[in-house]
């Protein structure tokens, strides 16, 4: 499932559509958002790589000096030390509050790389949380929607933290873009999270393995649960499809030294979406017991299969018949009391004054 | 029973008040209202004729699905086919581009209605009784065949075929982007100017207008955190609409507003609809609903405008499934579902909440 997300990002948008966008949400209970982010980044680039030897990534570093303070403090401070081990180009960006400038910087950087080789524009944002610290929700949303609708061809990464990954190559295609970002859900208001989910086409949220800790559990149990949560969790993805349906997928993940592993869900959970549908008063479904009873009911117009002449019960009890029937019914009742759960059809006529059925039985010609 | 008395009382129902509308695309309804079509025949039937002139229709979007666009597209196309001026506002940079996705009307109605029946016949397997169904809804099928599309009140739209160019180059379409302006003053002025063309007076209606606003509180718009300003805009728009022969449709995602704002917007609407996404490949839902494979979403009618009357409109059913027949035609069908145990649910009248997510509030209507 994580594979399918990455594949969707790689495939990009169709003509006239906005770029697919993935939101990765984590929280303090499962703080593994950056692991998932790195996973998606590596997967995306290795998907794209597929045979090309060269690769290129550009970083817009908004972490080292976001508000331009170091610049304004002249003097003994030596700020020119971003000597990175990997030969990645990192451009310092100092005006995080001005999102128009940020957008144009992204596009400029993108176009610069595009000139070196035709490629696809893919933007990954390490932390939208960081961006929201400096700018308002509407301007960040504006930037993200402009990124999504911008059809260019390049891959750059805007990082709150300098990216340490290897360089990758961009993929050859025209006008296809994708973007993904990381978000820490407990640092924002619900409205902000809702707005970012609105803007994305896929929402991935990380949740702890065991959701609720019952207050009555012992301390030892709590500790073991905490420990489980510290390495594992669930990854839920809501994927907005083109036809308007939402695909909900779930996987377990496990953080190891080497990275993060996704495995399909171990326990089966049935989510019944009855909340979507209006509830109606009556119940047409049968419980097991009712089903068995129904199977046992002797229908009046069927051959019983035991050679006896058919008795069609019409609900009328005339005196003479009544006595006979009563006797037979009594004996039957005794038997029925012994048999458990025999079904019966009980039919009471409205009144005994009604005209008796004519001798011609209209159903006589049915061959049952 | 007073049936025998034919005394003329001093009260007499004034049925000759509503002028018979000369303009195409308008239909007179009960209580002196005049309707214009929503562009979706099933929705017109559900609402009792269409959208009444002078009303405000609000559609609550689902953030996970674009079904409100389907409703908007049909609404706008219907207006263009009937040559009704249109004002369209959206939060994208280039709203004119959306006009390219408007669907084209289907030319002959019979083509579609006949296609529908054989499918249903095969589905239900009852070949005797159901052939009478075609005489119920589509009365006078022969009569309709020689009318051209302009004169039909409500057209079926083929979502795969774009609207012809000559409809779009007409002078009467105004497109606005509401993404950049920092406040709504300019937008309000634009609406006022547009609606001034249709102001009501007692003479007959020359033409009616349509206003379509998409995703009004989208987060990328700068005014989107000014909740009172947005509310006051809607209030003044409603006032302007009341005074004119026009209908406004506003779509908005309620989960992006604060709960109190969202409630206020829902109350201010004359007609309130909501669209919902459905989960994909959900086995429980597939068992619960027939026709799940063709469904793309759900439509809920929360409130229907009652103009000039105290009697509210009570619908038989409020939840409908949105299906794309042959991937072209939008149909709304009543849900066929297996009912749930009565003790766990509540009856139709008191529940208005059919939300899969817990963010939208419950509505009691």
Interface residues (C-beta under 8 A of the other chain):
Chain A: X16 X136 X137 X138 X139 X141 X142 X144 X145 X146 X149 X190 X191 X194 X195 X196 X197 X198 X199 X238 X240 X241 X243 X244 X245 X246 X247 X248 X270 X271 X272 X273 X274 X275 X276 X277 X278 X279 X280 X281 X282 X283 X284 X285
Chain B: X63 X64 X65 X66 X67 X91 X92 X93 X97 X179 X218 X219 X220 X221 X222 X223 X224 X225 X253 X255 X256 X257 X258 X276 X277 X278 X279 X280 X281 X282 X284 X285 X288 X289 X296 X297 X298 X318 X319 X335 X337 X338 X339 X340 X341 X342 X344 X345 X346 X347 X348 X351 X354 X355 X356 X359
